[in-house]
Amino acid sequence: MKIVPAILADNAEDFLMRLRQAEAFSDYVQIDLMDGSFVPSRSFPAETLSSTTTSIDFEVHLMVSDPQTLMERIDNKHLKKVIFHFESRVKHLDFINQMKKRGIAAGMAIKPETKTGEFREVAEKVDTLLFLTVDPGRYGSSFKPEVLRKIEEARRIFNNKTIAADGGVSLKNLKLFLDLGVDYVCIGSKIFLEGIPEENYRDFVETLAQLESREVLK
């Protein structure tokens, strides 16, 4: 399992600050984009990503109603994956194909309340399934443990997909995701809003290494 720092910011200055922080300790980040409609919060302008230079690769998590129009405004050689929401207003297969034509992997995010049967058909067409374990759109939302059952089900059904989890991940519950076979977890507030980001990230990496070593010894 991998730890992926998640950057959520409502202005370009905060975004760039957190991106520069992440460059010091990670080779990959998730960047959240919000439109104030699909979720209550609004992020920095999407065009900022096109003009941003960075040394690390990233994926974008589109918490927006119209992913297709927004992606027309973004172009960056370090953008490796676009994760759109199943619940957004988009023609899923058309959007997936558009991203693949641009050489960008396509992933799909699922809100806590969305049932597996609703997105199962579209899930077969994407590389990654990102399960939201909080209500999306802001740092520090409450963890929803009931989503763990859905992740367990998805790991069984979609055994060839990358499975990711986003929201409410902490040092205390990290083992839950490891036990479920999650490939990576996205961590925002617990890295960027408390103490020193690099030290927080290191704590997660070291805790994960300890947990994984215990699994090997079993």
C-alpha positions in Angstrom: 0.0 0.0 0.0 1.2 3.5 -0.8 0.6 6.8 1.1 -0.4 9.6 -1.3 -0.6 13.2 0.1 -3.8 14.9 -0.9 -3.8 18.7 -1.6 -7.0 20.6 -1.1 -6.8 24.4 -1.3 -9.3 27.2 -2.0 -6.7 29.6 -3.5 -3.6 29.3 -5.7 -1.2 30.5 -2.9 -2.2 27.7 -0.5 -2.1 25.2 -3.3 1.4 26.1 -4.4 2.6 26.2 -0.8 1.4 22.6 -0.2 2.7 21.4 -3.5 6.2 22.8 -2.7 6.0 21.1 0.7 5.0 17.8 -0.8 7.9 18.0 -3.4 10.3 17.7 -0.5 9.1 14.2 0.6 6.9 12.6 -2.0 7.1 11.7 -5.7 3.3 11.7 -6.3 0.3 13.7 -5.0 -3.4 13.9 -5.4 -4.8 17.4 -6.2 -8.5 18.1 -5.4 -10.5 20.4 -7.6 -13.9 21.6 -6.5 -16.5 23.7 -8.2 -18.7 24.9 -5.3 -21.7 23.0 -6.9 -20.9 19.3 -6.8 -19.5 19.9 -3.3 -20.0 23.0 -1.2 -16.4 24.2 -1.4 -14.6 25.8 -4.3 -10.9 25.3 -5.1 -8.3 27.4 -6.8 -8.8 28.0 -10.6 -8.1 24.8 -12.6 -6.0 26.8 -15.0 -3.4 27.1 -12.3 -2.4 23.5 -12.9 -1.5 24.3 -16.6 0.9 27.0 -15.6 2.4 25.2 -12.6 5.9 23.7 -12.8 6.7 20.8 -10.5 9.1 18.0 -10.1 6.5 15.4 -9.1 3.7 13.5 -10.9 0.1 14.0 -9.8 -3.5 12.9 -10.2 -6.5 15.2 -10.0 -9.6 14.3 -8.1 -12.5 16.2 -9.8 -15.2 17.0 -7.3 -17.1 18.9 -10.0 -20.4 18.6 -11.8 -18.9 18.9 -15.3 -15.5 17.1 -15.5 -15.4 17.2 -19.3 -15.5 21.0 -19.6 -13.0 21.5 -16.7 -10.4 19.1 -18.2 -10.4 21.2 -21.4 -8.6 23.9 -19.3 -5.9 21.6 -17.8 -2.7 20.5 -19.5 0.4 19.5 -17.6 3.0 16.8 -18.5 3.1 15.6 -14.9 -0.7 14.9 -14.8 -0.9 11.1 -14.9 -4.4 10.3 -13.8 -7.8 12.0 -13.7 -10.4 10.7 -11.2 -14.0 11.8 -12.0 -17.0 11.2 -9.8 -19.5 8.5 -10.9 -22.2 10.9 -9.6 -21.2 13.8 -11.8 -23.0 15.0 -15.0 -20.7 13.3 -17.5 -21.0 10.7 -20.2 -18.7 8.2 -18.4 -17.4 6.2 -21.3 -16.9 9.2 -23.5 -14.9 11.0 -20.8 -12.8 7.9 -20.1 -11.9 7.5 -23.8 -11.0 11.2 -24.1 -8.6 10.9 -21.2 -7.0 7.8 -22.6 -6.5 9.5 -26.0 -4.6 12.2 -24.1 -2.4 9.5 -22.5 -4.0 10.1 -19.0 -5.3 7.2 -16.9 -8.9 7.4 -15.9 -10.2 6.7 -12.4 -13.6 6.9 -10.8 -14.5 8.2 -7.4 -17.5 7.0 -5.5 -19.4 8.9 -2.8 -20.1 7.1 0.5 -23.8 6.7 -0.2 -23.5 5.2 -3.7 -24.1 1.5 -3.9 -21.8 -0.9 -5.8 -24.5 -2.0 -8.1 -24.9 1.5 -9.4 -21.4 1.9 -10.7 -20.4 -1.7 -11.4 -20.7 -1.4 -15.2 -18.6 1.8 -15.5 -16.1 0.5 -13.1 -15.0 -2.2 -15.6 -13.7 0.6 -17.9 -11.5 2.6 -15.5 -8.0 1.9 -14.0 -8.8 3.1 -10.5 -11.7 3.1 -8.1 -11.4 5.8 -5.4 -13.7 5.3 -2.4 -14.6 8.3 -0.4 -14.7 7.4 3.3 -15.9 11.0 4.2 -18.4 13.4 2.7 -16.2 15.1 0.0 -15.2 18.7 -0.3 -13.3 19.8 2.9 -10.4 18.8 5.0 -11.2 17.0 8.3 -14.6 15.6 7.5 -15.9 12.7 9.7 -14.8 9.2 8.8 -17.6 6.8 7.7 -16.6 3.3 8.7 -19.6 1.8 6.8 -17.7 2.4 3.5 -15.1 -0.2 4.5 -17.7 -2.9 3.7 -18.1 -1.5 0.2 -14.3 -1.4 -0.3 -14.1 -5.1 0.8 -16.8 -5.9 -1.8 -15.0 -4.0 -4.5 -11.7 -5.7 -3.8 -13.4 -9.0 -4.3 -15.4 -8.0 -7.5 -12.8 -5.9 -9.2 -9.6 -7.8 -8.4 -7.7 -6.4 -11.4 -8.4 -2.7 -10.5 -6.4 -0.3 -8.4 -8.4 0.4 -5.3 -7.9 3.6 -3.4 -9.4 5.3 -0.3 -9.7 9.0 0.4 -10.8 10.8 3.6 -10.5 10.2 7.3 -7.3 8.1 7.1 -5.3 8.3 10.3 -2.4 6.4 12.0 -5.0 4.7 14.1 -7.1 3.3 11.3 -4.4 2.7 8.7 -4.4 -1.0 9.3 -8.1 -1.3 8.3 -7.2 -0.2 4.8 -4.1 -2.4 4.6 -6.2 -5.5 5.7 -8.8 -4.7 3.0 -6.1 -4.8 0.2 -6.3 -1.1 -0.6 -3.5 -0.1 -3.0 -3.2 3.5 -1.9 -4.7 5.9 0.6 -5.0 9.7 0.1 -4.2 11.7 3.2 -4.9 15.5 3.4 -5.5 17.1 6.7 -3.4 14.7 8.8 -0.4 15.6 6.7 -0.9 19.3 5.8 -2.9 20.8 8.7 -1.2 19.5 11.8 2.5 20.1 12.6 5.2 19.7 10.0 4.0 18.0 6.8 7.2 16.1 6.1 7.3 14.6 9.6 3.6 13.7 9.4 4.1 11.9 6.1 7.1 10.1 7.5 5.0 8.9 10.5 2.5 7.4 8.1 5.2 5.7 5.9 6.9 4.3 9.0 3.7 3.1 10.6 2.7 1.4 7.3 6.1 -0.3 7.1 5.7 -1.7 10.6 2.2 -3.0 9.8 3.3 -4.6 6.6 6.3 -6.3 8.3 3.9 -7.8 10.9 1.8 -9.2 8.1 4.9 -10.8 6.6 5.7 -12.4 9.9 2.3 -14.0 10.4 
